[in-house]
Amino acid sequence: MKTLTIISGKGGTGKTSIVGSFASLAKNAVFADCDVDAADLSLITDARIKTVQEFKASQKARIDVAKCIQCGDCEDACRFNAIQNCKVDHFLCEGCRVCSLVCPQGAISMEDVCSGQLFVSDTPYGPLVHARLEPGEENSGKLVTLVRQTAEQIARDQGFEYIIVDGPPGIGCPVIASLTGATASLIVTEPTLSAISDLKRVLSVCNHFKVPAFVCVNRCDLYQENVRRITEFCQQEGVEILGMIPYDLNVVRALVRGKPVVCYTESAASQQITKLWGRLAERVTLL
């Protein structure tokens, strides 16, 4: 079983569009959307939710009105102004527990709250594990880990060959959680200065955790000078560029119809993505 994580140093590079096409090209894979803050892989894979599981990773204060003597100590101690008139505003409460410590009556307790949901869905291409983090909630790294572990369990139980992970953008905790245990990573970048900068940062994360990395340049025909810079950087770092995908309006047309571009039409982008998957699967098999 091989785990392939597709990541990007910044958002908007086309990572999810490429993963959606991989879904139709890979014949024996489980898919995991680890971008839990904005999970959208299900939109282009015709996902049908099969199971839903609550994700609880945070706590909020609760005041027992029968014990409360309205002394106001909790209001004075709360630095987030989450307690007013002996009532807790759950949108402002950060779960720091200070109020429960200062309450002389022991009237305040901490209770688990739902931070998000974990979904297992059926798609025409294989099982999809994805999640949704509630607005303002934290611990996205824990939810990413739960998504990845659920996908691994499905792959083991049903004998799938690949786990293909649509990772979150950036270099923070969710990215590290999605890279854990990965066989290899594919970094999707584009020929812009910000993307080149973020490519260098996310590659350093892969190197730190000793995850073999490959690179794909999306919209490669927009600015050749930056493509040259990316190529030179990858050569210096010893990183192989597996694909160059041109700008193609058919990608947008396919997204509007909720389909991967390789299922929509035989365009320039779909042809290059198909070749990219072939090269990537070949490299991953050897690891």
Secondary structure, DSSP 8 states (H G I E B T S, - for coil): -EEEEEEESSTTSSHHHHHHHHHHH-SSEEEEE--TTS--GGGGTT-EEEEEEEEEEEEEEEE-TTT-----HHHHH-TT--EETTEE-TTT-----HHHHH-TT--EEEEEEEEEEEEEEEETTEEEEEEEE-TT---HHHHHHHHHHHHHHHHHHHT-SEEEEEEEESSSHHHHHHHTT-SEEEEEE-SSHHHHHHHHHHHHHHHHTT--EEEEEESTTS-HHHHHHHHHHHHHHT--EEEEE---HHHHHHHHTTS-HHHH---HHHHHHHHHHHHHHHHHHT-
